[in-house]
């Protein structure tokens, strides 16, 4: 709550208590979805499978050779370690900020909205950087790869927008306040 000139109102922005851990968790979880689904299950790409290697001097590692697959597997593993560290960091931040009502936090639209926004942020940053600027891999190789890459960016934008709408519709959360003092935001 913010008090100005004798008037009490709900702050216009969501409390920082859930925003940062939600976004960090979303980045890590979004990376896991990308790595598990696109790299491992569908095997559409790995970290260094682009044929655009001349643009940035990155060696092309063909996943159809044993040595190429070994190198891509190592870099996929490094990518998963970064995702795992993001999830652990998000959980640590969340745990350090939430001292009351932990169950309510895990069912909160605010937290899960920020998680979706973080996943969208992952897609946008990873898509722009790795697919378009560095060109180290693409969502799906082939003639239509630009459309797969643009679809990945569109999904990221939709996740961010959907996450923002979801968290705005939730109740604000003050990590220090008991459950009875939490009020519904009227956005």
N, C-alpha and C positions, 0 to 999 in steps of 0.2 A: 504494500500500500504506500502511496505517496501522498503527503499532506502539503497543500498549498493554500495559504491565506484562509485557514479554517475549514477547508474543504478536503475531504478524503476521497481519493479515486484510485482505481487499479492502474498500475504502471502500464504504459502502452506497449512495452516490449516484454517478451517472455522472460521469466527469471533465468539468470545465467546458470542456475543450479542444474538444469537438465539439458541446456542447449549444447554445451561443449562435449559432455560425455556422450550425448546422443549422436552428434555429428561424427565424433571419433569412432564410436561403435559402428555407425553406418558405413564409414569409409572402409573399416576392416572387414565387415560382413559383406559389403559389396565386392570387395576384392576377392574374398573367398568364393562368392558365387561365380565371378568371372573365371577365377583359376580352376575351380572344380568343374564347372559346367563346360566352359569354352576350351580350356586347356586340356583337361583330363578326360571327361566323359565324351564330349563331341570331337575332341582333338582337332578343332578348327585352326588353332594356332598355338604357339608357345611364345615365350618371351622374345626370342631372337629369330623368328621365322620369316621375316620380310625379305623380299627380293630388292628392296630399295636401299640396299646397304651402301651404295656409292655416295649417297647424299650426305651422310654423316660419318663415314669411315667405319661403320660397324660391320664386322664380318658376318656374312650370311651363314647360318648354321642350318643346313638342310635336315629337317626332321625325318627324312626317309633314309638317312644313313645312320649307322650306329654311333659314330662320333658326333654327328649333328644332334641326334636325339639325346645323347648323354649331356652335351653342353646345354641344350634347351631344358632338360630336366633339372640341371643344377640351377639355372636361372629361374625356372618356375618355382623351385624350392626356396630360393632367396625371396622371391615375390611372396610366397606363402608365409615366410617368417615375418616379413614386414606387415602382412595382414594380421597375423597372430599377435604381433606386438601392438598393433593399433587396437585390436579387440581388448587385450589385457590392459592397455592404457585407458581406454574408455571405461572399462569396468572399474579400474582403480579410481579414476576421477569420480565416477558415479558413486562408488562406495564411500569415498571421502566426503562427498557433499551431502549425502542423504543420511541423516541421523535418525529420522522418524519416518514412520509410514512406508517402509521399504516395499511392502506388498502393493500398496497403492501406486507407487512409482512404476513398478513393472507392468501394471495394467493401464498406465497413463497414456492417453492419446498424445500428450505433449512429448514424452520420451520417444514413442514409436514414430511420431511425425518427424522428429529430429533425426532418428535413425534412417528413415527413408530419404530425408534430405541429404544426409551424409553419403548414402549409397549413390544418390544422384550426383553429388559432388565428385565422388570417386569416378563415376562413368565419364563425366565431363572432362575432368583433369586428365585421366588416363587416356581417354579417347583423343583429345586434342593433342596431348604430348606424344604418346606412343604411336598412335595411328596416323596423325596428320603431320606433326612437326618433325619428330624423329624418324617416323616410318619404320620402326623396328619390328612391328607386326601389324596385322589387320584382323578385324573380327573374323572374317572368312575370306580366304584367298580366292582368286579367280577374277574373271572379267568384271563382275559386278561388285567388287570389294568396296568401292566408294559408297555404295548404297548400304551395305552392311555397317560400315563405319559411321555413316550419317544416322542410320537407325539407332546405333549404340548411343550417339549423342542425343538423339531425340528421346530415347528411353531415360537417359540421365536427366534431361530437362523435365520430363514428366514426373520422374521420381522426386525431384526437388520441389516441383510445384505441388504435387500431391502430399508430400511430407509437410510442406509449409501449411497447406490447408488443414491437414489432420491435426497438427500441433496447435494451430490457432483455434480449433474447435474444442480443444481440451481445457481442463482447468489449470490455471497457473499453479506452480508448485514452489513454495518457499521451503527449502530443506530444513530450516530451523523451526518452523511453525508446526504445532500439533494439528491433527486432522480437522478438528472442529473449526479452526480459524482459516482454513483454505476456502476461498470464495470463487465462484464461477466468473470467468472473464466475460465481459460483454464487448466483444470486438466490434 
